[in-house]
Amino acid sequence: MIRVADRDALKAVLQKEGIGTEIYYPVPMHLQECFAYLGHKAGEFPESEGAAGETLALPIYPELSDGAADYVVRCIASFFQKRRS
């Protein structure tokens, strides 16, 4: 899991490169319908809300080869290098 301000753009780039990613909690827990009865409102947990908009799960599993992990890292590095230029 990584936290990136421009998560959706990175997700799109990685998808184009054949790298699967996932956004597990696009809505923070306190704002999910199943917890509405607790009465929490937007803005009460800013870190949770920020993380919900910025976290991206990368591929990680025991069979992931070093080469595949390297490829993911290179693609992410390339994304940020292009953003700097």
N, C-alpha and C positions, 0 to 999 in steps of 0.2 A: 504494500500500500504506500503510495506517495501522495503528497499534497502539492498541488500545482494551481497557481492563480488562473491560468488559462487552460483548465482541465479539458474542456470540450474540444478545443483545437488540438491538443496533444492526443486525445483519444482518436480523433479523426485521422491524424497523421499515422498513428500506430496501426489503425485499422487498414489504412491504405497499404501499409508495409506488411500486412498479413499477421499482425500481432494482436491477439485478442486481449481485451481489457474489460473491466466491469466496474460499474458504479453501484455499490451495494446499498447505500443509504442516501438517495437523492433528497430525501426529506428528513430533517433531523427527528430523532425519536420523540421529542416533546411536542412536535407539530403533527405527528401522525394521527390519523383519525382514531385509531384504537386507544390512544392515550388522551383524547380530548377531554375526557371526564376529569382529568387532573387540573384542567383550567389554565395551562401555561399558554402564553402568547408569544408571538414573534418578537425577538429582541431580548428575551429573558436569558437566553443562553447563547451569546454571540459566538463563542468558540465552536460550539456544536453546529450552529447555523453556518459558520464559515467553512467548517470541515465538510459539511454536507454538499457544499458547492465546489469544493476543491479536491476531494480525495478520489484517487483512481487506483484500482487494484490491478496489478501487473501479473503476468503469468508466473506462477511459481508452483512447482510440483517436483517430486523426487526424480522423475525421469527427464526433467529439463536438462539438456546437455549444456556444457560450458559454452559451446559455440552459439547455441540459441540464446542463452543469457547474455552473451557478448553482443549479439545482434540487437537485442532489446536495448541494451545500454547505449550502443552506437546510435540507434535511431532516436533515443531520447536526447542524447548529447547534440545530435544534428539539429533537432527541433529548437533547442535553446540557442545554439550557435546562429541559426538563421534569424531568430528573433532579435539577437543582439545587433546584427548587421543592418 
